[in-house]
Amino acid sequence: MKRYNVAILGATGAVGREMLKVLEEIDFPLASLTLLASKNSVGKSLFYKGKQIKVREATHDAFKGIDIVLGASGNAVAKEFARDIVGSGALFIDNSSAFRMDKDVPLVIPEINPFDIKGHHGIISNPNCSTIITLLAVYPLFRLSPIKAMIASTYQAVSGAGAKGPIELEREMKEEIEGKEHVPEVFLYPIVSNLIPHIGSFDEEGYTSEENKMQNEGRKILHCPELKVTCTCVRVPVKRSHCISVTVLTEKPLSLEEVREAMESQEGLRLYDDISKNEYPMPLITSDQDLVYVGRIRKDRVFDNGISLWCSGDQVRKGAATNAVMIAMKWVEINA
Amino acid sequence: MKRYNVAILGATGAVGREMLKVLEEIDFPLASLTLLASKNSVGKSLFYKGKQIKVREATHDAFKGIDIVLGASGNAVAKEFARDIVGSGALFIDNSSAFRMDKDVPLVIPEINPFDIKGHHGIISNPNCSTIITLLAVYPLFRLSPIKAMIASTYQAVSGAGAKGPIELEREMKEEIEGKEHVPEVFLYPIVSNLIPHIGSFDEEGYTSEENKMQNEGRKILHCPELKVTCTCVRVPVKRSHCISVTVLTEKPLSLEEVREAMESQEGLRLYDDISKNEYPMPLITSDQDLVYVGRIRKDRVFDNGISLWCSGDQVRKGAATNAVMIAMKWVEINA
């Protein structure tokens, strides 16, 4: 079997560390593994299969000889190094939003549009976390009928803001118990016992960048340029796993039976919907694993051809690290 | 000014205690105040304007001479005593859901349908907490155009489950910090760092009793028997104040300007929607006061005639105690 020289760019962040874990868990065919981060992280080391690997500085010539770069950085760093990565001949699978909407860049959920991988020109983008989780839950409906619209409200965990999110929440929990005041650093407001309906930046229509992603990325991934999505994104005091309440408007009427059947056969998705046993997706059960859970499936009351559902998934794993590694695996399969 | 003999039934619970506070704050014209609760609470006492009042047992003959009974109990207790209360000639303003959908019983949000008070036959019901908060935020749109449908996802605080809710959340926060296991008592699952998409009991269509209330009670309060509401109710790890993400479908197209104007003039509502200053409703700022806050107002992307918004209100106050006391005040005005 062919083996690959892989680098993680932004290896010390929440997503980078999770990529390392996922590579190990699935036993990715590695020839070598390079961990890259900013100057500040040089000196740190991380473990892969019990072996210590030193973090190296991400410089413009750090990508020579690399086959695949898994990008776990923010937009600025991704933009800074994209040309170097592609120039060195490596495939850049980027988790930032820097290139997601570029025409030349496939935006891929491997269970949905693996065929788009072939069209890459050196960069493949990993979609937004809430988008991945929602689309995986909704995709079985799409297999049965074109989808016209979705109305989604998200419940997003603090780890979506990086490794510092859960640290801030835990610190605020302690302060809450001790009756101390909160001085938020990661979020604009205290998040313990609070809800913040603002993730990203606002556009002129009053939508946030995070809310726009579900429509824009959904259209690209599903190849549905007409798809309409209203989304409200909310940060909640949960450490890990995003949840989304979604109403889906389909072109054809769908029975709950065929919807459930399609969901049961969907790779990457677990139908978890037995209300007689109080079984429904919750962060409590969907964290630290790779499946998206879907439940609370019912006929919508507003749309004649509508289905409402509730889904939950670990946004650091399937919403980021796992999806990126799965893109790499699919690319390996295609190249094999 | 005429003064009234008022009793609180279920005075020692979260809503009962808040009713006592609200009566004091607005200086309700009291002739006497009687605090009633179950046998277990006899011996306790509560304070009204610095004066200690002993809690008495709620018995069938406890309502003689009372003019207004504010009901802060569950359905079973409300049903047990309704006949006695009405038989004694008192007005029963009940916060339970026992009588809300009865034809003879007005269901009232004083800022929306005060005129329904006159039609009472001894009982007036206080609507569900999420319904009150949502409808107050949506009512300005209704004043501009008939409303055809709403799609709502709720973010409901633990205090909605009574005084034990916040105690359980705080206990679980401590356990979380200490790395201890949780043994939930109030909720079906741990609520700290979790989301539970299940409040009330499930019907055959897969909706919960809590979710059905927004459609059923909304139809009755707005006198719109055709109103369609899809609702998803979720318990979140927040101590106080419910939030709701709502998309409203109106018959006529509405401009954001006229919507904002109508909201600004709406009694009981505060338009809090300056995204340039990161101002939007949050539990952090809407708790322990009586206004419903509304923000994140924008044109919906799915419905041509749609408005999306985010609202937040203290469900123990405006969602329960304050609304009940305001019904009593309106009744006093009508009777004066």
Boltz contact constraints between the chains, C-beta under 6 A:
constraints:
  - contact:
      token1: [A, 149]
      token2: [B, 302]
      max_distance: 6.0
  - contact:
      token1: [A, 151]
      token2: [B, 151]
      max_distance: 6.0
  - contact:
      token1: [A, 151]
      token2: [B, 247]
      max_distance: 6.0
  - contact:
      token1: [A, 151]
      token2: [B, 302]
      max_distance: 6.0
  - contact:
      token1: [A, 153]
      token2: [B, 153]
      max_distance: 6.0
  - contact:
      token1: [A, 153]
      token2: [B, 245]
      max_distance: 6.0
  - contact:
      token1: [A, 155]
      token2: [B, 195]
      max_distance: 6.0
  - contact:
      token1: [A, 173]
      token2: [B, 173]
      max_distance: 6.0
  - contact:
      token1: [A, 173]
      token2: [B, 177]
      max_distance: 6.0
  - contact:
      token1: [A, 174]
      token2: [B, 177]
      max_distance: 6.0
  - contact:
      token1: [A, 177]
      token2: [B, 173]
      max_distance: 6.0
  - contact:
      token1: [A, 177]
      token2: [B, 174]
      max_distance: 6.0
  - contact:
      token1: [A, 188]
      token2: [B, 278]
      max_distance: 6.0
  - contact:
      token1: [A, 189]
      token2: [B, 284]
      max_distance: 6.0
  - contact:
      token1: [A, 193]
      token2: [B, 238]
      max_distance: 6.0
  - contact:
      token1: [A, 193]
      token2: [B, 239]
      max_distance: 6.0
  - contact:
      token1: [A, 194]
      token2: [B, 282]
      max_distance: 6.0
  - contact:
      token1: [A, 194]
      token2: [B, 283]
      max_distance: 6.0
  - contact:
      token1: [A, 194]
      token2: [B, 284]
      max_distance: 6.0
  - contact:
      token1: [A, 195]
      token2: [B, 155]
      max_distance: 6.0
  - contact:
      token1: [A, 195]
      token2: [B, 243]
      max_distance: 6.0
  - contact:
      token1: [A, 195]
      token2: [B, 282]
      max_distance: 6.0
  - contact:
      token1: [A, 195]
      token2: [B, 283]
      max_distance: 6.0
  - contact:
      token1: [A, 197]
      token2: [B, 280]
      max_distance: 6.0
  - contact:
      token1: [A, 197]
      token2: [B, 296]
      max_distance: 6.0
  - contact:
      token1: [A, 197]
      token2: [B, 310]
      max_distance: 6.0
  - contact:
      token1: [A, 202]
      token2: [B, 275]
      max_distance: 6.0
  - contact:
      token1: [A, 205]
      token2: [B, 298]
      max_distance: 6.0
  - contact:
      token1: [A, 206]
      token2: [B, 298]
      max_distance: 6.0
  - contact:
      token1: [A, 228]
      token2: [B, 301]
      max_distance: 6.0
  - contact:
      token1: [A, 228]
      token2: [B, 302]
      max_distance: 6.0
  - contact:
      token1: [A, 230]
      token2: [B, 247]
      max_distance: 6.0
  - contact:
      token1: [A, 230]
      token2: [B, 300]
      max_distance: 6.0
  - contact:
      token1: [A, 230]
      token2: [B, 301]
      max_distance: 6.0
  - contact:
      token1: [A, 230]
      token2: [B, 302]
      max_distance: 6.0
  - contact:
      token1: [A, 230]
      token2: [B, 308]
      max_distance: 6.0
  - contact:
      token1: [A, 232]
      token2: [B, 245]
      max_distance: 6.0
  - contact:
      token1: [A, 236]
      token2: [B, 236]
      max_distance: 6.0
  - contact:
      token1: [A, 237]
      token2: [B, 237]
      max_distance: 6.0
  - contact:
      token1: [A, 238]
      token2: [B, 193]
      max_distance: 6.0
  - contact:
      token1: [A, 239]
      token2: [B, 193]
      max_distance: 6.0
  - contact:
      token1: [A, 243]
      token2: [B, 195]
      max_distance: 6.0
  - contact:
      token1: [A, 245]
      token2: [B, 153]
      max_distance: 6.0
  - contact:
      token1: [A, 245]
      token2: [B, 232]
      max_distance: 6.0
  - contact:
      token1: [A, 247]
      token2: [B, 151]
      max_distance: 6.0
  - contact:
      token1: [A, 247]
      token2: [B, 230]
      max_distance: 6.0
  - contact:
      token1: [A, 275]
      token2: [B, 202]
      max_distance: 6.0
  - contact:
      token1: [A, 278]
      token2: [B, 188]
      max_distance: 6.0
  - contact:
      token1: [A, 280]
      token2: [B, 197]
      max_distance: 6.0
  - contact:
      token1: [A, 282]
      token2: [B, 194]
      max_distance: 6.0
  - contact:
      token1: [A, 282]
      token2: [B, 195]
      max_distance: 6.0
  - contact:
      token1: [A, 283]
      token2: [B, 194]
      max_distance: 6.0
  - contact:
      token1: [A, 283]
      token2: [B, 195]
      max_distance: 6.0
  - contact:
      token1: [A, 284]
      token2: [B, 189]
      max_distance: 6.0
  - contact:
      token1: [A, 284]
      token2: [B, 194]
      max_distance: 6.0
  - contact:
      token1: [A, 296]
      token2: [B, 197]
      max_distance: 6.0
  - contact:
      token1: [A, 298]
      token2: [B, 205]
      max_distance: 6.0
  - contact:
      token1: [A, 298]
      token2: [B, 206]
      max_distance: 6.0
  - contact:
      token1: [A, 300]
      token2: [B, 230]
      max_distance: 6.0
  - contact:
      token1: [A, 301]
      token2: [B, 228]
      max_distance: 6.0
  - contact:
      token1: [A, 301]
      token2: [B, 230]
      max_distance: 6.0
  - contact:
      token1: [A, 302]
      token2: [B, 149]
      max_distance: 6.0
  - contact:
      token1: [A, 302]
      token2: [B, 151]
      max_distance: 6.0
  - contact:
      token1: [A, 302]
      token2: [B, 228]
      max_distance: 6.0
  - contact:
      token1: [A, 302]
      token2: [B, 230]
      max_distance: 6.0
  - contact:
      token1: [A, 308]
      token2: [B, 230]
      max_distance: 6.0
  - contact:
      token1: [A, 310]
      token2: [B, 197]
      max_distance: 6.0
